[in-house]
Amino acid sequence: MFLSSGITEKGIARLLELSADAHIARRQSTSDSPAYHKLTGMISAYGKALTLLTALHQREEFYWIVGSPERPTFHPESVLALG
């Protein structure tokens, strides 16, 4: 296993917890309240962050499997090109 994998896995797990909490809180608020709209924005941001961390994790796994002698460098532009 590689060092940064644990970090990305912890980040993904934490974002999933935060997203779940935001979903629960949003269900408990009325749909026309400012809190509802704030939570909707938070959920969207969590989803985007999860997309980035998941792509990073998959890239790390790829380099691990291929056995690249160099550590992979993460470039956010490459993730944006995938979507």
N, CA, C and O atoms as a Maestro MAE file, in Angstrom:
{
 s_m_m2io_version
 :::
 2.0.0
}

f_m_ct {
 s_m_title
 :::
 protein
 m_atom[332] {
  # First column is atom index #
  i_m_mmod_type
  r_m_x_coord
  r_m_y_coord
  r_m_z_coord
  i_m_residue_number
  s_m_chain_name
  s_m_pdb_residue_name
  s_m_pdb_atom_name
  i_m_atomic_number
  :::
  1 25 0.843 -1.183 0.000 1 A "MET " " N  " 7
  2 3 0.000 0.000 0.000 1 A "MET " " CA " 6
  3 2 0.883 1.239 0.000 1 A "MET " " C  " 6
  4 15 2.024 1.180 0.457 1 A "MET " " O  " 8
  5 25 0.390 2.328 -0.490 2 A "PHE " " N  " 7
  6 3 1.175 3.542 -0.563 2 A "PHE " " CA " 6
  7 2 0.642 4.560 0.424 2 A "PHE " " C  " 6
  8 15 -0.521 4.507 0.825 2 A "PHE " " O  " 8
  9 25 1.495 5.477 0.807 3 A "LEU " " N  " 7
  10 3 1.226 6.404 1.897 3 A "LEU " " CA " 6
  11 2 -0.011 7.254 1.682 3 A "LEU " " C  " 6
  12 15 -0.862 7.324 2.569 3 A "LEU " " O  " 8
  13 25 -0.140 7.901 0.535 4 A "SER " " N  " 7
  14 3 -1.236 8.839 0.354 4 A "SER " " CA " 6
  15 2 -2.580 8.146 0.193 4 A "SER " " C  " 6
  16 15 -3.616 8.800 0.311 4 A "SER " " O  " 8
  17 25 -2.599 6.842 -0.073 5 A "SER " " N  " 7
  18 3 -3.855 6.126 -0.205 5 A "SER " " CA " 6
  19 2 -4.667 6.196 1.078 5 A "SER " " C  " 6
  20 15 -5.881 6.394 1.033 5 A "SER " " O  " 8
  21 25 -4.014 6.038 2.213 6 A "GLY " " N  " 7
  22 3 -4.707 6.127 3.490 6 A "GLY " " CA " 6
  23 2 -5.315 7.491 3.698 6 A "GLY " " C  " 6
  24 15 -6.403 7.618 4.260 6 A "GLY " " O  " 8
  25 25 -4.616 8.507 3.248 7 A "ILE " " N  " 7
  26 3 -5.115 9.870 3.387 7 A "ILE " " CA " 6
  27 2 -6.347 10.074 2.510 7 A "ILE " " C  " 6
  28 15 -7.341 10.647 2.955 7 A "ILE " " O  " 8
  29 25 -6.283 9.605 1.265 8 A "THR " " N  " 7
  30 3 -7.443 9.787 0.388 8 A "THR " " CA " 6
  31 2 -8.636 8.972 0.886 8 A "THR " " C  " 6
  32 15 -9.778 9.424 0.814 8 A "THR " " O  " 8
  33 25 -8.362 7.768 1.391 9 A "GLU " " N  " 7
  34 3 -9.463 6.948 1.920 9 A "GLU " " CA " 6
  35 2 -10.113 7.607 3.129 9 A "GLU " " C  " 6
  36 15 -11.337 7.586 3.262 9 A "GLU " " O  " 8
  37 25 -9.307 8.192 4.011 10 A "LYS " " N  " 7
  38 3 -9.859 8.902 5.170 10 A "LYS " " CA " 6
  39 2 -10.652 10.126 4.727 10 A "LYS " " C  " 6
  40 15 -11.712 10.424 5.279 10 A "LYS " " O  " 8
  41 25 -10.128 10.834 3.723 11 A "GLY " " N  " 7
  42 3 -10.830 12.005 3.209 11 A "GLY " " CA " 6
  43 2 -12.168 11.630 2.585 11 A "GLY " " C  " 6
  44 15 -13.171 12.311 2.800 11 A "GLY " " O  " 8
  45 25 -12.182 10.556 1.820 12 A "ILE " " N  " 7
  46 3 -13.416 10.089 1.195 12 A "ILE " " CA " 6
  47 2 -14.424 9.685 2.259 12 A "ILE " " C  " 6
  48 15 -15.599 10.042 2.177 12 A "ILE " " O  " 8
  49 25 -13.964 8.942 3.256 13 A "ALA " " N  " 7
  50 3 -14.869 8.511 4.333 13 A "ALA " " CA " 6
  51 2 -15.445 9.705 5.080 13 A "ALA " " C  " 6
  52 15 -16.634 9.728 5.396 13 A "ALA " " O  " 8
  53 25 -14.606 10.695 5.363 14 A "ARG " " N  " 7
  54 3 -15.084 11.880 6.099 14 A "ARG " " CA " 6
  55 2 -16.080 12.679 5.263 14 A "ARG " " C  " 6
  56 15 -17.092 13.145 5.787 14 A "ARG " " O  " 8
  57 25 -15.808 12.838 3.982 15 A "LEU " " N  " 7
  58 3 -16.745 13.558 3.118 15 A "LEU " " CA " 6
  59 2 -18.080 12.830 3.009 15 A "LEU " " C  " 6
  60 15 -19.128 13.472 2.952 15 A "LEU " " O  " 8
  61 25 -18.054 11.509 2.980 16 A "LEU " " N  " 7
  62 3 -19.307 10.749 2.942 16 A "LEU " " CA " 6
  63 2 -20.109 10.958 4.218 16 A "LEU " " C  " 6
  64 15 -21.334 11.066 4.174 16 A "LEU " " O  " 8
  65 25 -19.418 11.015 5.360 17 A "GLU " " N  " 7
  66 3 -20.111 11.282 6.627 17 A "GLU " " CA " 6
  67 2 -20.731 12.671 6.626 17 A "GLU " " C  " 6
  68 15 -21.887 12.845 7.010 17 A "GLU " " O  " 8
  69 25 -19.954 13.659 6.191 18 A "LEU " " N  " 7
  70 3 -20.469 15.030 6.151 18 A "LEU " " CA " 6
  71 2 -21.651 15.157 5.196 18 A "LEU " " C  " 6
  72 15 -22.633 15.837 5.493 18 A "LEU " " O  " 8
  73 25 -21.544 14.499 4.055 19 A "SER " " N  " 7
  74 3 -22.620 14.542 3.077 19 A "SER " " CA " 6
  75 2 -23.883 13.887 3.629 19 A "SER " " C  " 6
  76 15 -24.984 14.409 3.448 19 A "SER " " O  " 8
  77 25 -23.731 12.756 4.297 20 A "ALA " " N  " 7
  78 3 -24.890 12.076 4.888 20 A "ALA " " CA " 6
  79 2 -25.550 12.953 5.947 20 A "ALA " " C  " 6
  80 15 -26.776 13.050 6.003 20 A "ALA " " O  " 8
  81 25 -24.735 13.590 6.787 21 A "ASP " " N  " 7
  82 3 -25.282 14.495 7.804 21 A "ASP " " CA " 6
  83 2 -26.030 15.662 7.163 21 A "ASP " " C  " 6
  84 15 -27.089 16.069 7.641 21 A "ASP " " O  " 8
  85 25 -25.470 16.196 6.077 22 A "ALA " " N  " 7
  86 3 -26.125 17.307 5.380 22 A "ALA " " CA " 6
  87 2 -27.445 16.859 4.744 22 A "ALA " " C  " 6
  88 15 -28.423 17.606 4.751 22 A "ALA " " O  " 8
  89 25 -27.472 15.654 4.200 23 A "HIS " " N  " 7
  90 3 -28.709 15.123 3.624 23 A "HIS " " CA " 6
  91 2 -29.788 14.978 4.695 23 A "HIS " " C  " 6
  92 15 -30.948 15.319 4.467 23 A "HIS " " O  " 8
  93 25 -29.402 14.476 5.848 24 A "ILE " " N  " 7
  94 3 -30.360 14.312 6.950 24 A "ILE " " CA " 6
  95 2 -30.882 15.664 7.397 24 A "ILE " " C  " 6
  96 15 -32.087 15.839 7.579 24 A "ILE " " O  " 8
  97 25 -29.983 16.616 7.574 25 A "ALA " " N  " 7
  98 3 -30.399 17.953 8.008 25 A "ALA " " CA " 6
  99 2 -31.296 18.616 6.959 25 A "ALA " " C  " 6
  100 15 -32.247 19.315 7.310 25 A "ALA " " O  " 8
  101 25 -31.000 18.402 5.686 26 A "ARG " " N  " 7
  102 3 -31.815 19.005 4.622 26 A "ARG " " CA " 6
  103 2 -33.216 18.420 4.609 26 A "ARG " " C  " 6
  104 15 -34.185 19.139 4.365 26 A "ARG " " O  " 8
  105 25 -33.333 17.125 4.869 27 A "ARG " " N  " 7
  106 3 -34.668 16.502 4.921 27 A "ARG " " CA " 6
  107 2 -35.507 17.029 6.072 27 A "ARG " " C  " 6
  108 15 -36.736 17.022 6.011 27 A "ARG " " O  " 8
  109 25 -34.833 17.490 7.128 28 A "GLN " " N  " 7
  110 3 -35.547 17.999 8.294 28 A "GLN " " CA " 6
  111 2 -35.924 19.467 8.165 28 A "GLN " " C  " 6
  112 15 -36.673 19.980 8.996 28 A "GLN " " O  " 8
  113 25 -35.422 20.155 7.142 29 A "SER " " N  " 7
  114 3 -35.757 21.576 6.966 29 A "SER " " CA " 6
  115 2 -36.793 21.727 5.853 29 A "SER " " C  " 6
  116 15 -36.974 20.837 5.022 29 A "SER " " O  " 8
  117 25 -37.457 22.860 5.861 30 A "THR " " N  " 7
  118 3 -38.458 23.125 4.824 30 A "THR " " CA " 6
  119 2 -37.754 23.510 3.527 30 A "THR " " C  " 6
  120 15 -36.674 24.100 3.548 30 A "THR " " O  " 8
  121 25 -38.368 23.176 2.412 31 A "SER " " N  " 7
  122 3 -37.708 23.344 1.121 31 A "SER " " CA " 6
  123 2 -37.538 24.801 0.692 31 A "SER " " C  " 6
  124 15 -36.767 25.079 -0.227 31 A "SER " " O  " 8
  125 25 -38.234 25.727 1.331 32 A "ASP " " N  " 7
  126 3 -38.085 27.126 0.948 32 A "ASP " " CA " 6
  127 2 -37.242 27.928 1.943 32 A "ASP " " C  " 6
  128 15 -37.188 29.154 1.851 32 A "ASP " " O  " 8
  129 25 -36.596 27.264 2.878 33 A "SER " " N  " 7
  130 3 -35.813 27.966 3.897 33 A "SER " " CA " 6
  131 2 -34.383 28.199 3.421 33 A "SER " " C  " 6
  132 15 -33.879 27.463 2.572 33 A "SER " " O  " 8
  133 25 -33.730 29.222 3.969 34 A "PRO " " N  " 7
  134 3 -32.327 29.460 3.632 34 A "PRO " " CA " 6
  135 2 -31.430 28.278 4.032 34 A "PRO " " C  " 6
  136 15 -30.450 27.986 3.346 34 A "PRO " " O  " 8
  137 25 -31.757 27.609 5.124 35 A "ALA " " N  " 7
  138 3 -30.962 26.461 5.571 35 A "ALA " " CA " 6
  139 2 -31.004 25.344 4.530 35 A "ALA " " C  " 6
  140 15 -29.990 24.695 4.273 35 A "ALA " " O  " 8
  141 25 -32.164 25.123 3.938 36 A "TYR " " N  " 7
  142 3 -32.321 24.089 2.914 36 A "TYR " " CA " 6
  143 2 -31.392 24.383 1.737 36 A "TYR " " C  " 6
  144 15 -30.695 23.493 1.251 36 A "TYR " " O  " 8
  145 25 -31.389 25.628 1.287 37 A "HIS " " N  " 7
  146 3 -30.567 25.998 0.135 37 A "HIS " " CA " 6
  147 2 -29.079 25.955 0.476 37 A "HIS " " C  " 6
  148 15 -28.259 25.578 -0.361 37 A "HIS " " O  " 8
  149 25 -28.730 26.339 1.702 38 A "LYS " " N  " 7
  150 3 -27.337 26.255 2.136 38 A "LYS " " CA " 6
  151 2 -26.878 24.798 2.165 38 A "LYS " " C  " 6
  152 15 -25.778 24.478 1.716 38 A "LYS " " O  " 8
  153 25 -27.716 23.933 2.689 39 A "LEU " " N  " 7
  154 3 -27.374 22.505 2.747 39 A "LEU " " CA " 6
  155 2 -27.279 21.900 1.353 39 A "LEU " " C  " 6
  156 15 -26.441 21.031 1.111 39 A "LEU " " O  " 8
  157 25 -28.123 22.347 0.441 40 A "THR " " N  " 7
  158 3 -28.061 21.865 -0.939 40 A "THR " " CA " 6
  159 2 -26.709 22.224 -1.555 40 A "THR " " C  " 6
  160 15 -26.094 21.406 -2.239 40 A "THR " " O  " 8
  161 25 -26.253 23.448 -1.309 41 A "GLY " " N  " 7
  162 3 -24.937 23.865 -1.799 41 A "GLY " " CA " 6
  163 2 -23.813 23.062 -1.175 41 A "GLY " " C  " 6
  164 15 -22.847 22.704 -1.849 41 A "GLY " " O  " 8
  165 25 -23.942 22.778 0.118 42 A "MET " " N  " 7
  166 3 -22.928 21.978 0.802 42 A "MET " " CA " 6
  167 2 -22.867 20.572 0.220 42 A "MET " " C  " 6
  168 15 -21.782 20.037 -0.006 42 A "MET " " O  " 8
  169 25 -24.024 19.979 -0.023 43 A "ILE " " N  " 7
  170 3 -24.077 18.625 -0.580 43 A "ILE " " CA " 6
  171 2 -23.435 18.595 -1.964 43 A "ILE " " C  " 6
  172 15 -22.715 17.657 -2.303 43 A "ILE " " O  " 8
  173 25 -23.699 19.619 -2.750 44 A "SER " " N  " 7
  174 3 -23.096 19.711 -4.079 44 A "SER " " CA " 6
  175 2 -21.578 19.830 -3.975 44 A "SER " " C  " 6
  176 15 -20.853 19.177 -4.725 44 A "SER " " O  " 8
  177 25 -21.098 20.646 -3.065 45 A "ALA " " N  " 7
  178 3 -19.653 20.811 -2.876 45 A "ALA " " CA " 6
  179 2 -19.012 19.512 -2.401 45 A "ALA " " C  " 6
  180 15 -17.924 19.156 -2.854 45 A "ALA " " O  " 8
  181 25 -19.676 18.801 -1.492 46 A "TYR " " N  " 7
  182 3 -19.160 17.519 -1.036 46 A "TYR " " CA " 6
  183 2 -19.059 16.538 -2.198 46 A "TYR " " C  " 6
  184 15 -18.093 15.782 -2.300 46 A "TYR " " O  " 8
  185 25 -20.058 16.553 -3.068 47 A "GLY " " N  " 7
  186 3 -20.033 15.667 -4.236 47 A "GLY " " CA " 6
  187 2 -18.868 15.969 -5.157 47 A "GLY " " C  " 6
  188 15 -18.226 15.051 -5.668 47 A "GLY " " O  " 8
  189 25 -18.587 17.251 -5.375 48 A "LYS " " N  " 7
  190 3 -17.454 17.624 -6.226 48 A "LYS " " CA " 6
  191 2 -16.129 17.218 -5.586 48 A "LYS " " C  " 6
  192 15 -15.227 16.728 -6.267 48 A "LYS " " O  " 8
  193 25 -16.018 17.422 -4.285 49 A "ALA " " N  " 7
  194 3 -14.794 17.019 -3.583 49 A "ALA " " CA " 6
  195 2 -14.621 15.501 -3.623 49 A "ALA " " C  " 6
  196 15 -13.506 15.003 -3.775 49 A "ALA " " O  " 8
  197 25 -15.723 14.771 -3.486 50 A "LEU " " N  " 7
  198 3 -15.657 13.307 -3.571 50 A "LEU " " CA " 6
  199 2 -15.207 12.853 -4.948 50 A "LEU " " C  " 6
  200 15 -14.445 11.895 -5.072 50 A "LEU " " O  " 8
  201 25 -15.673 13.535 -5.974 51 A "THR " " N  " 7
  202 3 -15.261 13.207 -7.340 51 A "THR " " CA " 6
  203 2 -13.753 13.363 -7.493 51 A "THR " " C  " 6
  204 15 -13.091 12.501 -8.071 51 A "THR " " O  " 8
  205 25 -13.212 14.459 -6.975 52 A "LEU " " N  " 7
  206 3 -11.779 14.691 -7.070 52 A "LEU " " CA " 6
  207 2 -10.979 13.659 -6.277 52 A "LEU " " C  " 6
  208 15 -10.005 13.105 -6.785 52 A "LEU " " O  " 8
  209 25 -11.387 13.403 -5.039 53 A "LEU " " N  " 7
  210 3 -10.653 12.440 -4.219 53 A "LEU " " CA " 6
  211 2 -10.744 11.017 -4.779 53 A "LEU " " C  " 6
  212 15 -9.778 10.258 -4.718 53 A "LEU " " O  " 8
  213 25 -11.894 10.670 -5.315 54 A "THR " " N  " 7
  214 3 -12.054 9.343 -5.909 54 A "THR " " CA " 6
  215 2 -11.161 9.188 -7.135 54 A "THR " " C  " 6
  216 15 -10.533 8.146 -7.324 54 A "THR " " O  " 8
  217 25 -11.107 10.223 -7.965 55 A "ALA " " N  " 7
  218 3 -10.237 10.178 -9.140 55 A "ALA " " CA " 6
  219 2 -8.773 10.077 -8.715 55 A "ALA " " C  " 6
  220 15 -8.002 9.336 -9.324 55 A "ALA " " O  " 8
  221 25 -8.391 10.807 -7.687 56 A "LEU " " N  " 7
  222 3 -7.024 10.734 -7.185 56 A "LEU " " CA " 6
  223 2 -6.715 9.329 -6.677 56 A "LEU " " C  " 6
  224 15 -5.649 8.780 -6.957 56 A "LEU " " O  " 8
  225 25 -7.638 8.761 -5.942 57 A "HIS " " N  " 7
  226 3 -7.452 7.419 -5.399 57 A "HIS " " CA " 6
  227 2 -7.328 6.389 -6.524 57 A "HIS " " C  " 6
  228 15 -6.475 5.503 -6.465 57 A "HIS " " O  " 8
  229 25 -8.169 6.503 -7.536 58 A "GLN " " N  " 7
  230 3 -8.099 5.575 -8.665 58 A "GLN " " CA " 6
  231 2 -6.781 5.714 -9.415 58 A "GLN " " C  " 6
  232 15 -6.202 4.726 -9.867 58 A "GLN " " O  " 8
  233 25 -6.316 6.950 -9.542 59 A "ARG " " N  " 7
  234 3 -5.038 7.183 -10.219 59 A "ARG " " CA " 6
  235 2 -3.895 6.573 -9.419 59 A "ARG " " C  " 6
  236 15 -2.987 5.967 -9.987 59 A "ARG " " O  " 8
  237 25 -3.940 6.733 -8.106 60 A "GLU " " N  " 7
  238 3 -2.907 6.129 -7.254 60 A "GLU " " CA " 6
  239 2 -2.919 4.612 -7.391 60 A "GLU " " C  " 6
  240 15 -1.861 3.990 -7.482 60 A "GLU " " O  " 8
  241 25 -4.109 4.010 -7.407 61 A "GLU " " N  " 7
  242 3 -4.212 2.564 -7.562 61 A "GLU " " CA " 6
  243 2 -3.644 2.118 -8.910 61 A "GLU " " C  " 6
  244 15 -2.961 1.097 -8.999 61 A "GLU " " O  " 8
  245 25 -3.932 2.888 -9.947 62 A "PHE " " N  " 7
  246 3 -3.408 2.560 -11.270 62 A "PHE " " CA " 6
  247 2 -1.885 2.537 -11.254 62 A "PHE " " C  " 6
  248 15 -1.269 1.588 -11.740 62 A "PHE " " O  " 8
  249 25 -1.278 3.581 -10.695 63 A "TYR " " N  " 7
  250 3 0.180 3.629 -10.658 63 A "TYR " " CA " 6
  251 2 0.750 2.521 -9.776 63 A "TYR " " C  " 6
  252 15 1.847 2.025 -10.031 63 A "TYR " " O  " 8
  253 25 0.026 2.144 -8.765 64 A "TRP " " N  " 7
  254 3 0.487 1.061 -7.905 64 A "TRP " " CA " 6
  255 2 0.478 -0.266 -8.680 64 A "TRP " " C  " 6
  256 15 1.426 -1.047 -8.600 64 A "TRP " " O  " 8
  257 25 -0.589 -0.505 -9.419 65 A "ILE " " N  " 7
  258 3 -0.719 -1.752 -10.183 65 A "ILE " " CA " 6
  259 2 0.311 -1.806 -11.306 65 A "ILE " " C  " 6
  260 15 0.952 -2.836 -11.519 65 A "ILE " " O  " 8
  261 25 0.466 -0.714 -12.012 66 A "VAL " " N  " 7
  262 3 1.401 -0.669 -13.131 66 A "VAL " " CA " 6
  263 2 2.836 -0.736 -12.621 66 A "VAL " " C  " 6
  264 15 3.726 -1.220 -13.321 66 A "VAL " " O  " 8
  265 25 3.056 -0.258 -11.420 67 A "GLY " " N  " 7
  266 3 4.393 -0.305 -10.830 67 A "GLY " " CA " 6
  267 2 5.304 0.787 -11.317 67 A "GLY " " C  " 6
  268 15 6.504 0.574 -11.490 67 A "GLY " " O  " 8
  269 25 4.745 1.950 -11.539 68 A "SER " " N  " 7
  270 3 5.542 3.078 -11.978 68 A "SER " " CA " 6
  271 2 6.583 3.424 -10.915 68 A "SER " " C  " 6
  272 15 6.241 3.547 -9.739 68 A "SER " " O  " 8
  273 25 7.837 3.582 -11.306 69 A "PRO " " N  " 7
  274 3 8.873 3.890 -10.324 69 A "PRO " " CA " 6
  275 2 8.757 5.299 -9.753 69 A "PRO " " C  " 6
  276 15 9.302 5.584 -8.686 69 A "PRO " " O  " 8
  277 25 8.060 6.169 -10.448 70 A "GLU " " N  " 7
  278 3 7.893 7.536 -9.972 70 A "GLU " " CA " 6
  279 2 6.571 7.669 -9.229 70 A "GLU " " C  " 6
  280 15 5.593 6.997 -9.556 70 A "GLU " " O  " 8
  281 25 6.551 8.528 -8.243 71 A "ARG " " N  " 7
  282 3 5.294 8.806 -7.556 71 A "ARG " " CA " 6
  283 2 4.399 9.603 -8.490 71 A "ARG " " C  " 6
  284 15 4.872 10.539 -9.135 71 A "ARG " " O  " 8
  285 25 3.127 9.261 -8.579 72 A "PRO " " N  " 7
  286 3 2.232 10.012 -9.449 72 A "PRO " " CA " 6
  287 2 2.015 11.424 -8.916 72 A "PRO " " C  " 6
  288 15 1.959 11.645 -7.706 72 A "PRO " " O  " 8
  289 25 1.897 12.357 -9.825 73 A "THR " " N  " 7
  290 3 1.611 13.734 -9.466 73 A "THR " " CA " 6
  291 2 0.174 14.012 -9.842 73 A "THR " " C  " 6
  292 15 -0.251 13.723 -10.961 73 A "THR " " O  " 8
  293 25 -0.577 14.573 -8.908 74 A "PHE " " N  " 7
  294 3 -1.988 14.842 -9.149 74 A "PHE " " CA " 6
  295 2 -2.147 16.214 -9.772 74 A "PHE " " C  " 6
  296 15 -1.649 17.212 -9.250 74 A "PHE " " O  " 8
  297 25 -2.845 16.251 -10.892 75 A "HIS " " N  " 7
  298 3 -3.150 17.502 -11.572 75 A "HIS " " CA " 6
  299 2 -4.664 17.631 -11.687 75 A "HIS " " C  " 6
  300 15 -5.288 16.859 -12.416 75 A "HIS " " O  " 8
  301 25 -5.277 18.600 -10.977 76 A "PRO " " N  " 7
  302 3 -6.737 18.732 -11.022 76 A "PRO " " CA " 6
  303 2 -7.273 18.903 -12.440 76 A "PRO " " C  " 6
  304 15 -8.408 18.517 -12.721 76 A "PRO " " O  " 8
  305 25 -6.469 19.480 -13.341 77 A "GLU " " N  " 7
  306 3 -6.936 19.689 -14.709 77 A "GLU " " CA " 6
  307 2 -7.256 18.349 -15.383 77 A "GLU " " C  " 6
  308 15 -8.179 18.266 -16.193 77 A "GLU " " O  " 8
  309 25 -6.498 17.311 -15.051 78 A "SER " " N  " 7
  310 3 -6.736 16.021 -15.685 78 A "SER " " CA " 6
  311 2 -8.052 15.416 -15.229 78 A "SER " " C  " 6
  312 15 -8.687 14.692 -15.996 78 A "SER " " O  " 8
  313 25 -8.482 15.692 -13.996 79 A "VAL " " N  " 7
  314 3 -9.755 15.193 -13.506 79 A "VAL " " CA " 6
  315 2 -10.888 15.944 -14.178 79 A "VAL " " C  " 6
  316 15 -11.905 15.345 -14.528 79 A "VAL " " O  " 8
  317 25 -10.730 17.235 -14.363 80 A "LEU " " N  " 7
  318 3 -11.772 18.037 -15.006 80 A "LEU " " CA " 6
  319 2 -11.966 17.596 -16.452 80 A "LEU " " C  " 6
  320 15 -13.079 17.667 -16.974 80 A "LEU " " O  " 8
  321 25 -10.912 17.146 -17.095 81 A "ALA " " N  " 7
  322 3 -11.019 16.692 -18.480 81 A "ALA " " CA " 6
  323 2 -11.785 15.389 -18.584 81 A "ALA " " C  " 6
  324 15 -12.348 15.088 -19.636 81 A "ALA " " O  " 8
  325 25 -11.817 14.596 -17.496 82 A "LEU " " N  " 7
  326 3 -12.538 13.323 -17.509 82 A "LEU " " CA " 6
  327 2 -14.033 13.534 -17.499 82 A "LEU " " C  " 6
  328 15 -14.767 12.771 -18.127 82 A "LEU " " O  " 8
  329 25 -14.501 14.551 -16.801 83 A "GLY " " N  " 7
  330 3 -15.932 14.766 -16.599 83 A "GLY " " CA " 6
  331 2 -16.567 15.333 -17.778 83 A "GLY " " C  " 6
  332 15 -17.774 15.576 -17.773 83 A "GLY " " O  " 8
  :::
 }
 m_bond[331] {
  # First column is bond index #
  i_m_from
  i_m_to
  i_m_order
  :::
  1 1 2 1
  2 2 3 1
  3 3 4 2
  4 3 5 1
  5 5 6 1
  6 6 7 1
  7 7 8 2
  8 7 9 1
  9 9 10 1
  10 10 11 1
  11 11 12 2
  12 11 13 1
  13 13 14 1
  14 14 15 1
  15 15 16 2
  16 15 17 1
  17 17 18 1
  18 18 19 1
  19 19 20 2
  20 19 21 1
  21 21 22 1
  22 22 23 1
  23 23 24 2
  24 23 25 1
  25 25 26 1
  26 26 27 1
  27 27 28 2
  28 27 29 1
  29 29 30 1
  30 30 31 1
  31 31 32 2
  32 31 33 1
  33 33 34 1
  34 34 35 1
  35 35 36 2
  36 35 37 1
  37 37 38 1
  38 38 39 1
  39 39 40 2
  40 39 41 1
  41 41 42 1
  42 42 43 1
  43 43 44 2
  44 43 45 1
  45 45 46 1
  46 46 47 1
  47 47 48 2
  48 47 49 1
  49 49 50 1
  50 50 51 1
  51 51 52 2
  52 51 53 1
  53 53 54 1
  54 54 55 1
  55 55 56 2
  56 55 57 1
  57 57 58 1
  58 58 59 1
  59 59 60 2
  60 59 61 1
  61 61 62 1
  62 62 63 1
  63 63 64 2
  64 63 65 1
  65 65 66 1
  66 66 67 1
  67 67 68 2
  68 67 69 1
  69 69 70 1
  70 70 71 1
  71 71 72 2
  72 71 73 1
  73 73 74 1
  74 74 75 1
  75 75 76 2
  76 75 77 1
  77 77 78 1
  78 78 79 1
  79 79 80 2
  80 79 81 1
  81 81 82 1
  82 82 83 1
  83 83 84 2
  84 83 85 1
  85 85 86 1
  86 86 87 1
  87 87 88 2
  88 87 89 1
  89 89 90 1
  90 90 91 1
  91 91 92 2
  92 91 93 1
  93 93 94 1
  94 94 95 1
  95 95 96 2
  96 95 97 1
  97 97 98 1
  98 98 99 1
  99 99 100 2
  100 99 101 1
  101 101 102 1
  102 102 103 1
  103 103 104 2
  104 103 105 1
  105 105 106 1
  106 106 107 1
  107 107 108 2
  108 107 109 1
  109 109 110 1
  110 110 111 1
  111 111 112 2
  112 111 113 1
  113 113 114 1
  114 114 115 1
  115 115 116 2
  116 115 117 1
  117 117 118 1
  118 118 119 1
  119 119 120 2
  120 119 121 1
  121 121 122 1
  122 122 123 1
  123 123 124 2
  124 123 125 1
  125 125 126 1
  126 126 127 1
  127 127 128 2
  128 127 129 1
  129 129 130 1
  130 130 131 1
  131 131 132 2
  132 131 133 1
  133 133 134 1
  134 134 135 1
  135 135 136 2
  136 135 137 1
  137 137 138 1
  138 138 139 1
  139 139 140 2
  140 139 141 1
  141 141 142 1
  142 142 143 1
  143 143 144 2
  144 143 145 1
  145 145 146 1
  146 146 147 1
  147 147 148 2
  148 147 149 1
  149 149 150 1
  150 150 151 1
  151 151 152 2
  152 151 153 1
  153 153 154 1
  154 154 155 1
  155 155 156 2
  156 155 157 1
  157 157 158 1
  158 158 159 1
  159 159 160 2
  160 159 161 1
  161 161 162 1
  162 162 163 1
  163 163 164 2
  164 163 165 1
  165 165 166 1
  166 166 167 1
  167 167 168 2
  168 167 169 1
  169 169 170 1
  170 170 171 1
  171 171 172 2
  172 171 173 1
  173 173 174 1
  174 174 175 1
  175 175 176 2
  176 175 177 1
  177 177 178 1
  178 178 179 1
  179 179 180 2
  180 179 181 1
  181 181 182 1
  182 182 183 1
  183 183 184 2
  184 183 185 1
  185 185 186 1
  186 186 187 1
  187 187 188 2
  188 187 189 1
  189 189 190 1
  190 190 191 1
  191 191 192 2
  192 191 193 1
  193 193 194 1
  194 194 195 1
  195 195 196 2
  196 195 197 1
  197 197 198 1
  198 198 199 1
  199 199 200 2
  200 199 201 1
  201 201 202 1
  202 202 203 1
  203 203 204 2
  204 203 205 1
  205 205 206 1
  206 206 207 1
  207 207 208 2
  208 207 209 1
  209 209 210 1
  210 210 211 1
  211 211 212 2
  212 211 213 1
  213 213 214 1
  214 214 215 1
  215 215 216 2
  216 215 217 1
  217 217 218 1
  218 218 219 1
  219 219 220 2
  220 219 221 1
  221 221 222 1
  222 222 223 1
  223 223 224 2
  224 223 225 1
  225 225 226 1
  226 226 227 1
  227 227 228 2
  228 227 229 1
  229 229 230 1
  230 230 231 1
  231 231 232 2
  232 231 233 1
  233 233 234 1
  234 234 235 1
  235 235 236 2
  236 235 237 1
  237 237 238 1
  238 238 239 1
  239 239 240 2
  240 239 241 1
  241 241 242 1
  242 242 243 1
  243 243 244 2
  244 243 245 1
  245 245 246 1
  246 246 247 1
  247 247 248 2
  248 247 249 1
  249 249 250 1
  250 250 251 1
  251 251 252 2
  252 251 253 1
  253 253 254 1
  254 254 255 1
  255 255 256 2
  256 255 257 1
  257 257 258 1
  258 258 259 1
  259 259 260 2
  260 259 261 1
  261 261 262 1
  262 262 263 1
  263 263 264 2
  264 263 265 1
  265 265 266 1
  266 266 267 1
  267 267 268 2
  268 267 269 1
  269 269 270 1
  270 270 271 1
  271 271 272 2
  272 271 273 1
  273 273 274 1
  274 274 275 1
  275 275 276 2
  276 275 277 1
  277 277 278 1
  278 278 279 1
  279 279 280 2
  280 279 281 1
  281 281 282 1
  282 282 283 1
  283 283 284 2
  284 283 285 1
  285 285 286 1
  286 286 287 1
  287 287 288 2
  288 287 289 1
  289 289 290 1
  290 290 291 1
  291 291 292 2
  292 291 293 1
  293 293 294 1
  294 294 295 1
  295 295 296 2
  296 295 297 1
  297 297 298 1
  298 298 299 1
  299 299 300 2
  300 299 301 1
  301 301 302 1
  302 302 303 1
  303 303 304 2
  304 303 305 1
  305 305 306 1
  306 306 307 1
  307 307 308 2
  308 307 309 1
  309 309 310 1
  310 310 311 1
  311 311 312 2
  312 311 313 1
  313 313 314 1
  314 314 315 1
  315 315 316 2
  316 315 317 1
  317 317 318 1
  318 318 319 1
  319 319 320 2
  320 319 321 1
  321 321 322 1
  322 322 323 1
  323 323 324 2
  324 323 325 1
  325 325 326 1
  326 326 327 1
  327 327 328 2
  328 327 329 1
  329 329 330 1
  330 330 331 1
  331 331 332 2
  :::
 }
}
